[in-house]
Amino acid sequence: MRNYLSINDIDSLPDWVATARDLKKNPRQFDSLGRGKTIGLLFFNNSLRTRLSTQKAAMNLGMEVMVMNFGNEGWALEYGDGTIMDQGTSEHIKEAAQVVSQYCDIIAIRAFAGLKDREKDEAELVLNGFKKYASVPIVNMESSVGHPLQALADAITLSENEIDKKSKVVLSWAPHPKALPHAVANSFVKMMQLQDADFVITHPEGYELNPEITKGVRIEYDQNKALENADFVYVKNWCSYSDYGEILHQDGNWMMTKEKLGHAKFMHCLPVRRNVVVKDAVLDSEQSLVIEQANNRTYAAQVVLKKLLEN
Ligand code: CP
């Protein structure tokens, strides 16, 4: 594996999950693997979990870590070929990626969708720019269209909670006051396509995800019907994909409650807005897996970094 950019870079999800679960038992068992190596974490957007868990994973492997809030501390980047840079951008991605490659053995990047221009977001200018011009491996810490470290952590959490082929997993849209990207939902769908389980997506009409990603997955517009006999319910907001970046409505009836959850386990990537996305009674119950999902972010990142270092 040269880079970890999407779920497609996972060659065997069961093997990766097993490795992560083994690392979790003894996180520092490979602490000489990264000795003398440096990872650079470049953030174009905010983070709590990704920033700290990726740093922790790198430290568990003996790596040095450099973190930069590129979005507000770096020079504004230019991405176009042949651009006359007489406007707001100060540095071209060609130099930036090559320069960071001199300091780092692995570069991890977070750059969210702008949610204004779908074509531009799907071009993944930051991630693909670094992939093209950097001379070291690139890790996606959430890009416009995917959050594969989160989805790998979710797979670890499902495994620990004994998902099997009889399990029913529901991805349920939730209301939110801000337009949020599709990245978490997209990667969760792609990860679930690698699982042998009954998987259903439920959302109001108009909130369909990219049909290329959901191809072959059951979509149920009736949330109550989708939730019948669910074992795991993953709740997440995303904005409209077809009416790109728009909030079509914020129907509070889609918020997850104890009654709707039934006996299922509750999952969310965090951060989460209490009593908008999900009721306190769910988050504070023993059915909630959110803290363990966040814990598993360390071991998801550690599997990825271990594989890149071994290469
Ligand atoms: N789930 C997740 O990526 O959290 P952060 O945005 O806090 O990193």
Residues whose N, C-alpha, C, O or C-beta is under 5 A from the ligand:
A	BS01	CP	N46 S47 L48 R49 T50 R51 C269 L270 P271
